Amino acid sequence: MKTDVVVIGGGIAGLEASTALHNLGHHVILIEKKDILGGHVALWDKLFPNNKNASSIIHYLKDHLPQNLTILLSTEITNISKRNNSFFIETNFHQTIETKSVLVATGYDVFNAHLKEEYGYGIYDNVITSAELEEMFKNNKPILTKQGKEPSRIGFVHCVGSRDRKINNLYCSKVCCVTAVKQAIEIRQKLPFSETYCFYMDLRMYGLNFEELYNESQEKYGVTFIRGRLSEASETIDGKIIIKVEDTLLGRPLKMTMDMLVLMVGMVPSAGTSFLINKLDLLSNNGHFIASSDEHLLANYTNVNGVFVAGTASSPKSIDDTFADARSAVLAIHQYLTSQKM
């Protein structure tokens, strides 16, 4: 097969870019390793700060996909190489695709919480991740401990896998703070008699209306915020979680018992991103996400001519930032392909 652009990744960045590039007259092939489109957003329930259903975004993107757009689902790239001015992509179905340009929109993976053993994920029954809690919301599952009881005290631990020198993830994952606020509110809505606590380093409410959501969580829903990083968690015989944390605002250590602990796991480069970095000799940011040629002027360009990047393959982003980045990448690719034809 020959094409103008191969878009790698069928999340919201890949879907938005594929549609726009097709509408500009380019032949596009979209490759997605899973059997469904939508990426992580397809797994979410409600979005911050307006409580919008995540499914409405996926439906919109799918409804606007061109009917004759080539989409390869359940397709993994086994090899990719560049010869002259073309890229040759081999897949697990023994296909070879020749393309003039590549858009890497391989998204992110959630941090593996097992790496923070001190928090007890995978060891203690009632320590879960924010992704697992979001799945409960999406599937309308009751919020219960492993012992089958409604939790009366739930703690949210911020920055799990982000801003952490011990694991060499020095960056902020950008959306964990507001996700914790959103989920704490949802817990209070579902379990109005529960107590919810957020343990944070610094609250980063950077987006429009995020600060209002944070204020609402305290004033309307009674969410308690404690500034301090969790140092240790242990389990009681009846499955409760005992946590030790220092309240750095009051300057005193705290020891509290929770029925459930939610770890706000950050973003890390996806396996697909790491694979393409190695195969295409792409530069990365300190061994993490794909590095842009110039983060101010050429954010969607890479060090390899003809290879572009969009969405969270280059850095953690919110949904609206991801859409803006995908549209920017479309313009960059369009200019590149147009110049090739001249």
C-alpha positions as CSV (number, residue, x, y, z in Angstrom):
1,M,0.0,0.0,0.0
2,K,1.1,3.6,-0.7
3,T,-0.2,6.6,1.1
4,D,0.6,10.3,1.9
5,V,0.3,10.0,5.7
6,V,0.3,7.2,8.2
7,V,-1.2,8.2,11.5
8,I,-0.1,5.9,14.3
9,G,-2.6,5.8,17.1
10,G,-6.4,5.9,17.2
11,G,-6.9,8.1,20.2
12,I,-8.4,11.6,20.1
13,A,-5.3,13.1,18.6
14,G,-5.1,10.5,15.9
15,L,-8.8,10.6,15.0
16,E,-8.8,14.4,14.8
17,A,-5.7,14.6,12.7
18,S,-6.8,11.8,10.3
19,T,-10.1,13.4,9.6
20,A,-8.6,16.9,9.0
21,L,-5.8,15.6,6.8
22,H,-8.3,13.6,4.7
23,N,-10.4,16.6,4.3
24,L,-7.4,18.6,3.1
25,G,-7.1,16.1,0.2
26,H,-4.4,13.7,1.5
27,H,-4.6,10.0,1.5
28,V,-4.5,8.8,5.1
29,I,-4.1,5.4,6.7
30,L,-4.8,5.2,10.5
31,I,-3.2,2.4,12.4
32,E,-4.5,1.4,15.9
33,K,-3.2,-1.5,17.8
34,K,-6.4,-2.1,19.8
35,D,-9.7,-3.2,18.4
36,I,-11.5,0.0,19.3
37,L,-10.9,3.7,18.7
38,G,-10.7,6.5,21.2
39,G,-7.7,5.7,23.4
40,H,-7.9,6.6,27.1
41,V,-10.8,9.0,26.6
42,A,-13.0,6.0,25.6
43,L,-12.4,4.6,29.1
44,W,-13.4,7.7,31.0
45,D,-16.8,8.5,32.4
46,K,-17.2,12.3,33.1
47,L,-14.8,15.0,32.2
48,F,-13.6,18.1,34.2
49,P,-14.6,20.8,34.7
50,N,-18.1,20.6,33.3
51,N,-19.0,17.0,34.0
52,K,-19.4,16.3,30.3
53,N,-19.8,12.6,29.2
54,A,-16.5,11.5,27.7
55,S,-18.4,9.2,25.3
56,S,-19.9,12.3,23.6
57,I,-16.4,13.3,22.4
58,I,-15.7,9.8,21.0
59,H,-19.1,9.7,19.3
60,Y,-18.4,13.2,17.7
61,L,-15.0,12.1,16.4
62,K,-16.3,8.8,15.0
63,D,-19.4,10.5,13.4
64,H,-17.0,12.9,11.5
65,L,-14.6,10.2,10.2
66,P,-14.7,10.1,6.4
67,Q,-16.3,6.9,5.1
68,N,-13.4,6.1,2.8
69,L,-10.7,6.7,5.4
70,T,-8.5,3.6,5.7
71,I,-8.5,2.4,9.4
72,L,-6.5,-0.6,10.4
73,L,-7.6,-1.9,13.8
74,S,-5.9,-4.6,15.9
75,T,-2.8,-3.7,13.9
76,E,0.7,-3.5,15.4
77,I,3.7,-2.1,13.8
78,T,6.5,-4.7,13.7
79,N,9.1,-2.6,11.9
80,I,9.5,0.9,10.4
81,S,12.4,2.3,8.4
82,K,13.2,5.2,6.1
83,R,14.6,4.9,2.7
84,N,15.2,8.0,0.6
85,N,12.2,10.2,1.2
86,S,9.7,7.4,2.1
87,F,8.9,5.4,5.2
88,F,8.2,1.7,5.0
89,I,5.9,0.3,7.8
90,E,5.5,-3.4,8.4
91,T,2.6,-4.7,10.4
92,N,1.6,-7.9,12.3
93,F,-0.6,-8.8,9.3
94,H,2.5,-8.9,7.0
95,Q,1.5,-5.7,5.3
96,T,4.0,-3.2,4.1
97,I,2.9,0.4,3.8
98,E,4.9,3.0,2.0
99,T,4.2,6.5,3.1
100,K,5.6,10.0,2.6
101,S,5.1,11.1,6.2
102,V,4.3,9.7,9.6
103,L,2.3,11.2,12.5
104,V,3.1,9.7,15.8
105,A,0.0,9.9,18.0
106,T,0.7,7.0,20.2
107,G,-0.6,8.6,23.4
108,Y,0.5,7.6,26.9
109,D,0.3,4.8,29.4
110,V,-0.7,5.2,33.0
111,F,2.2,4.9,35.5
112,N,2.6,1.4,36.9
113,A,1.7,1.9,40.6
114,H,3.4,-1.3,41.6
115,L,6.7,0.7,41.3
116,K,5.7,2.7,44.4
117,E,5.7,-0.2,46.8
118,E,5.4,2.1,49.9
119,Y,1.8,2.8,48.8
120,G,0.8,-0.9,48.8
121,Y,-0.8,-1.1,45.4
122,G,-1.1,-4.8,44.5
123,I,-0.3,-5.7,48.1
124,Y,-3.2,-4.3,50.0
125,D,-6.8,-5.0,49.0
126,N,-8.2,-1.5,49.1
127,V,-5.5,0.5,47.3
128,I,-6.6,1.2,43.8
129,T,-5.6,3.6,41.0
130,S,-7.5,6.6,39.7
131,A,-7.9,4.7,36.4
132,E,-9.6,1.8,38.2
133,L,-11.9,4.2,40.1
134,E,-12.9,5.9,36.8
135,E,-13.7,2.5,35.4
136,M,-16.1,2.0,38.3
137,F,-17.8,5.3,37.5
138,K,-18.1,4.5,33.8
139,N,-19.6,1.0,34.3
140,N,-21.8,2.4,37.1
141,K,-20.4,-0.1,39.6
142,P,-21.0,0.4,43.3
143,I,-18.1,1.9,45.2
144,L,-17.2,-0.9,47.6
145,T,-14.2,-2.1,49.4
146,K,-12.9,-5.6,48.7
147,Q,-14.8,-6.6,51.9
148,G,-18.0,-5.6,50.2
149,K,-18.6,-2.5,52.4
150,E,-19.2,1.2,51.4
151,P,-16.0,3.1,52.3
152,S,-16.6,5.8,54.8
153,R,-13.1,7.4,54.5
154,I,-11.4,7.7,51.1
155,G,-7.9,9.2,50.5
156,F,-6.6,10.5,47.2
157,V,-2.8,10.5,46.8
158,H,-1.6,13.0,44.2
159,C,1.6,12.8,42.0
160,V,1.9,9.0,41.9
161,G,4.6,8.5,39.2
162,S,5.0,12.3,38.6
163,R,7.4,14.9,40.0
164,D,9.3,12.0,41.6
165,R,13.1,12.0,41.6
166,K,13.3,8.4,42.9
167,I,11.8,7.0,39.7
168,N,13.3,9.8,37.4
169,N,9.9,11.1,36.4
170,L,10.5,14.8,37.1
171,Y,7.7,16.2,35.1
172,C,4.1,17.1,36.1
173,S,1.4,15.0,34.5
174,K,-0.8,18.1,34.3
175,V,-4.3,16.6,34.9
176,C,-3.9,14.5,38.1
177,C,-4.8,17.3,40.5
178,V,-8.0,18.2,38.8
179,T,-8.9,14.6,38.2
180,A,-8.5,14.0,42.0
181,V,-10.9,16.9,42.6
182,K,-13.4,15.6,40.1
183,Q,-13.3,12.1,41.5
184,A,-13.5,13.2,45.1
185,I,-16.7,15.2,44.2
186,E,-18.1,12.1,42.5
187,I,-17.4,10.0,45.6
188,R,-19.2,12.5,47.8
189,Q,-22.2,12.5,45.3
190,K,-22.4,8.7,45.4
191,L,-21.5,8.3,49.1
192,P,-22.8,11.6,50.7
193,F,-21.9,10.4,54.3
194,S,-18.3,9.6,53.4
195,E,-15.2,11.6,54.2
196,T,-12.8,12.4,51.3
197,Y,-9.2,13.6,51.7
198,C,-6.7,14.7,49.0
199,F,-3.0,14.5,49.9
200,Y,-1.1,16.8,47.6
201,M,2.3,18.4,47.0
202,D,1.1,21.5,45.2
203,L,-2.3,21.9,43.6
204,R,-2.0,22.9,40.0
205,M,-5.3,24.1,38.8
206,Y,-4.1,25.7,35.6
207,G,-7.2,25.4,33.4
208,L,-10.2,27.6,33.0
209,N,-12.8,26.9,35.7
210,F,-10.4,24.4,37.4
211,E,-10.0,26.7,40.4
212,E,-13.8,27.1,40.7
213,L,-14.1,23.3,40.7
214,Y,-11.5,23.1,43.5
215,N,-13.3,25.7,45.6
216,E,-16.7,23.9,45.0
217,S,-15.2,20.6,46.2
218,Q,-14.5,22.1,49.6
219,E,-17.4,24.5,50.0
220,K,-20.2,22.3,48.6
221,Y,-18.8,18.7,49.1
222,G,-16.5,19.1,52.1
223,V,-13.4,17.5,50.5
224,T,-10.4,18.0,52.8
225,F,-7.0,18.9,51.3
226,I,-3.8,18.1,53.2
227,R,-0.5,19.3,51.8
228,G,2.1,16.6,52.2
229,R,3.4,13.5,50.4
230,L,2.4,10.1,51.7
231,S,5.4,8.4,53.2
232,E,4.0,5.0,54.1
233,A,0.9,2.8,54.0
234,S,0.1,-0.4,55.8
235,E,-3.0,-2.7,56.2
236,T,-5.0,-3.7,59.2
237,I,-6.4,-7.1,59.8
238,D,-9.8,-6.0,58.6
239,G,-8.5,-4.4,55.3
240,K,-8.3,-0.8,56.3
241,I,-5.3,1.3,55.2
242,I,-3.2,3.1,57.8
243,I,-1.3,6.0,56.2
244,K,1.5,8.2,57.5
245,V,1.9,11.7,56.0
246,E,3.4,15.0,57.2
247,D,1.1,18.0,57.0
248,T,3.7,20.5,55.7
249,L,1.4,23.5,56.2
250,L,0.9,22.7,59.9
251,G,4.3,21.1,60.3
252,R,3.2,18.0,62.0
253,P,3.1,14.3,61.2
254,L,-0.3,12.6,60.7
255,K,-1.4,9.0,61.0
256,M,-4.8,8.3,59.6
257,T,-7.0,5.3,58.8
258,M,-8.7,5.0,55.4
259,D,-11.2,2.5,54.0
260,M,-9.9,3.0,50.5
261,L,-6.8,4.7,49.0
262,V,-6.9,6.0,45.5
263,L,-3.5,6.6,43.8
264,M,-3.6,9.4,41.2
265,V,-1.3,7.7,38.6
266,G,0.4,10.0,36.1
267,M,1.3,9.7,32.4
268,V,4.3,7.9,31.1
269,P,5.3,7.3,27.4
270,S,3.3,4.5,25.9
271,A,5.0,1.3,24.7
272,G,4.3,2.4,21.2
273,T,6.0,5.7,21.7
274,S,9.1,4.1,23.1
275,F,9.2,1.6,20.2
276,L,9.1,4.3,17.6
277,I,11.7,6.4,19.4
278,N,14.1,3.4,19.0
279,K,13.1,2.4,15.5
280,L,13.2,5.9,14.0
281,D,16.1,7.3,16.2
282,L,13.8,10.1,17.5
283,L,15.1,12.4,20.1
284,S,13.4,12.2,23.5
285,N,13.0,14.4,26.5
286,N,15.4,12.8,29.1
287,G,14.5,9.4,27.9
288,H,10.7,10.0,28.2
289,F,8.4,11.5,25.6
290,I,9.3,12.4,22.0
291,A,11.2,15.7,21.8
292,S,10.1,18.5,19.5
293,S,12.5,20.2,17.1
294,D,11.7,23.4,19.0
295,E,9.1,23.4,21.7
296,H,8.1,27.0,20.9
297,L,8.3,27.2,17.1
298,L,8.2,23.6,15.8
299,A,6.3,21.7,18.5
300,N,5.0,19.1,16.1
301,Y,8.2,18.5,14.2
302,T,10.8,15.9,15.2
303,N,14.5,15.5,14.4
304,V,13.5,13.1,11.5
305,N,12.3,14.9,8.4
306,G,8.8,13.6,7.6
307,V,8.0,12.4,11.1
308,F,5.6,14.5,13.2
309,V,4.2,14.2,16.7
310,A,0.8,15.1,18.3
311,G,-0.9,14.7,21.6
312,T,0.6,13.1,24.6
313,A,3.3,11.3,22.7
314,S,5.3,14.5,23.2
315,S,4.2,15.5,26.7
316,P,1.3,15.2,29.2
317,K,-1.7,17.2,28.0
318,S,-5.3,17.8,28.8
319,I,-8.0,16.9,26.2
320,D,-8.4,20.4,24.9
321,D,-4.6,20.8,24.6
322,T,-4.5,17.5,22.7
323,F,-7.1,18.6,20.2
324,A,-5.2,21.9,19.7
325,D,-1.9,20.0,19.2
326,A,-3.4,17.6,16.7
327,R,-4.8,20.5,14.6
328,S,-1.4,22.1,14.7
329,A,0.2,18.9,13.5
330,V,-2.2,18.7,10.6
331,L,-1.1,22.1,9.4
332,A,2.6,21.1,9.7
333,I,2.0,17.9,7.7
334,H,-0.1,19.7,5.1
335,Q,2.7,22.2,4.5
336,Y,5.3,19.4,4.4
337,L,3.4,17.4,1.8
338,T,2.5,20.4,-0.3
339,S,6.2,21.4,-0.4
340,Q,7.1,17.8,-1.5
341,K,4.7,18.1,-4.5
342,M,6.2,21.4,-5.7
